[in-house]
Amino acid sequence: MTRNGNHRILLSEDRIPKAWYNIAADSPVAFPPVLHPGTGKPIGPDDLAPLFPMSLIAQEVSTEPWIEIPEPVREVYRLWRPTPLYRALRLEEALDTPAHIYYKYEGVSPPGSHKPNTAVAQAFFNKAEGVKRITTETGAGQWGSALSFGCNLFGIECKVYMVKISYLQKPYRRSMMNAWGATVVPSPSPETRAGRSILAQDPDSPGSLGIAISEAVEVAATHEDTKYSLGSVLNHVLLHQTIIGLEALEQMEIAGEYPDVVVGCVGGGSNFAGLAYPFLREKFINGRNTRFLAVEPAACPTLTRGPYAYDFGDTAKLTPLVKMYTLGHMFVPAGIHAGGLRYHGMAPSISAFYHAGYIEAVAYRQLQVFEAALQFASAEGIIVAPESAHAVRAVIDEALAAKEAGEKRVILFNLSGHGHFDMGAYDAYLSGALENYEHPQEKIEESLKHLPRVE
Ligand SMILES: *Cc1c(COP(=O)(O)O)cnc(C)c1O
């Protein structure tokens, strides 16, 4: 194979898309309504108004195909977008595969992941409606740091409830949030009713995303000048991330290829959807025959082992009921290192597409994931986030399957972030201290007993 120097495909600044793509406009499957937790009836925009600015609520329920990206948001995007698309020639060579592997690298943003694509947009829309402060939760700290970055740029206060185990394990993500001016509180905290009630039952609770969401939502719902922000799962978050796939469509065209399979890791589903939805549009509208593969950890197997059911987004049952694949809002995952993939639920649109068979899913255990991450680092140089390493694992397996079948398969994946703050996890793997963990069936069944009864 010859390397002719064009294995990094760049777009110029003026190619940053001018609109996000809204899959609701073209979806052949209907998305089930979001229900009010008290009445069980479909919610309206007013029910969400205490938590989100009206512009984001409008995006949440919109069926318009294209939603304009405001110029001040594009102006910030220019700091790191368009992001590069790489052809992983050295990895192909190492695997001796006829597959062509491409990756869209989102680790070039200042916080180091795809998350600022929505954080910057959310900060902008909140600022435009006069919001003074935003609360949120964070697991491993990537979302908290992305929102701190966005809020800092638009002059809004940011308060982050950080899952306690990560707060203790990842002090530098916390420092990063502080550097961008945010306040960070370990969750569960004594500051909120939700936090106090968890602490009363279990003073040593390691926390979970579900608990941290309860705290952040409670503070926003009880303060006039404060709104809440979520880094994944919701329609408007996935919408903002479609900038990834829109750029990638253009870059693949420059490469002269089209993906046979699109791969991404899934926590709440935003980076996967961000890359996949513009290509899924091509399938819906132009009949393109692409497979879509969502990759999750065996320690939090939402799509592969959860039911498709209405559930709360948080532990304290403050959020509306959403129909999604879920492990139950009481789910407390093991402390695996891919903190960003530990959420109990999944974006409702991804859930609907998976249910209808448009998306496939696979779950991997930690050791095989880190093995793939090191193989990737050795071939391509980039040390990927443990979350992204799940996608890398699946891509390597796809490439090996293509070799087995003797077929040229074009694989495109989202490299959602770098792993520079996760070297502790790499250390654990390299020293042999990292163990496989599969969530036990009894624990899943126990947690699912608490699913709300709907219908
Ligand atoms: C947060 C995060 C994820 C998981 O979140 P999604 O909403 O599923 O994308 C994946 N990769 C990285 C690097 C992250 O920071």
The ligand as a MOL file (V3000), in Angstrom:
LIG
                    3D

  0  0  0     0  0            999 V3000
M  V30 BEGIN CTAB
M  V30 COUNTS 15 15 0 0 0
M  V30 BEGIN ATOM
M  V30 1 C -19.2450 11.5570 26.8770 0
M  V30 2 C -18.4440 10.8200 25.9130 0
M  V30 3 C -18.9660 9.7340 25.2110 0
M  V30 4 C -20.3500 9.1830 25.4370 0
M  V30 5 O -21.4020 10.0650 25.2630 0
M  V30 6 P -22.3900 10.0100 23.9920 0
M  V30 7 O -23.4350 10.9890 24.2930 0
M  V30 8 O -22.8940 8.6220 23.8640 0
M  V30 9 O -21.5590 10.4080 22.8370 0
M  V30 10 C -18.1580 9.1180 24.2780 0
M  V30 11 N -16.8960 9.5080 24.0550 0
M  V30 12 C -16.3500 10.5520 24.7120 0
M  V30 13 C -14.9330 10.9410 24.4250 0
M  V30 14 C -17.1070 11.2430 25.6540 0
M  V30 15 O -16.5860 12.2860 26.2850 0
M  V30 END ATOM
M  V30 BEGIN BOND
M  V30 1 1 1 2
M  V30 2 1 2 3
M  V30 3 2 2 14
M  V30 4 1 3 4
M  V30 5 2 3 10
M  V30 6 1 4 5
M  V30 7 1 5 6
M  V30 8 2 6 7
M  V30 9 1 6 8
M  V30 10 1 6 9
M  V30 11 1 10 11
M  V30 12 2 11 12
M  V30 13 1 12 13
M  V30 14 1 12 14
M  V30 15 1 14 15
M  V30 END BOND
M  V30 END CTAB
M  END
